[in-house]
Amino acid sequence: MDQQAIERYAKNHTTDHSELIKELIGVSDENLEHIDMLSGRLVGRLLSLLIKISGAGRVLEVGTFTGFSALTMAESLPEDGELFTCEYNERYEGIARTFFDKSKVGTKITLLMGKALETIPTISGSFDFVFLDADKINYPKYYEMILPRLEQGGIMVVDNVFWSGEVLDSESDKGRAIDELNRMIRDDDSVEQVMLPVRDGVTVLRKK
Ligand SMILES: C[S@@+](CC[C@H](N)C(=O)[O-])C[C@H]1O[C@@H](n2cnc3c(N)ncnc32)[C@H](O)[C@@H]1O
């Protein structure tokens, strides 16, 4: 099977982005060279559906980039929902803030600038939905830090759990860190999870 063709097919049979998010993708593409960091339609719609199905109301995202997944999730939250998103690169902040300000759901979003391991502890309370999508080397630390703050029945989605196959390569630092997290999740009796071969691998877990 041609993997690229089947991924295109999957995208073409998945709900499209809102017009504002299409604009955000266009602006990110015109201005930045790392557009492949943006998680894309399949992961975005998965996040959106999981939020709607679970009725999540308080979301934490680690790794904003230009705001694609933050805005996608905010569009899926209830009226009183809130989303905290962490980013440390000021190059991406401008586009993210511009689109949060343009969106009618932008008031639900709080963007925290700085290293996520330092900004997450400044947010009070617990979360019922978490999207982990930042520096791979720190994935195990994020898991240890955030899981105690995930509500019982809460959902965590982890992106890039295959890291282009580098999880199988013991020479890759990032691959090893992600593999370590994948093992932590597998061996953690407090969660149930599924690792999906969507794009670069996505784990969806639920805290029991
Ligand atoms: C894969 S991108 C996020 C993509 C975004 N979730 C989306 O779907 O459009 C990862 C982001 O994490 C940010 N990042 C990396 N290390 C970080 C850290 N220690 N603290 C906060 N943000 C970090 C990067 O600057 C980058 O914008």
The ligand as an ORCA input file, in Angstrom:
! r2SCAN-3c Opt
* xyz 0 1
  C       5.425     20.483     16.839
  S       5.363     22.160     17.276
  C       3.713     22.373     17.880
  C       2.698     22.301     16.775
  C       1.299     22.707     17.193
  N       0.842     21.907     18.304
  C       0.402     22.522     15.995
  O      -0.196     21.448     15.845
  O       0.346     23.438     15.165
  C       6.279     22.197     18.768
  C       6.387     23.578     19.379
  O       6.912     23.432     20.698
  C       7.736     24.537     20.952
  N       8.655     24.172     22.032
  C       9.748     23.387     21.959
  N      10.319     23.276     23.156
  C       9.590     24.001     24.019
  C       9.678     24.289     25.417
  N      10.662     23.770     26.153
  N       8.745     25.059     25.960
  C       7.735     25.580     25.210
  N       7.590     25.358     23.896
  C       8.508     24.575     23.299
  C       8.444     24.796     19.612
  O       8.947     26.115     19.543
  C       7.318     24.511     18.625
  O       6.642     25.681     18.264
*
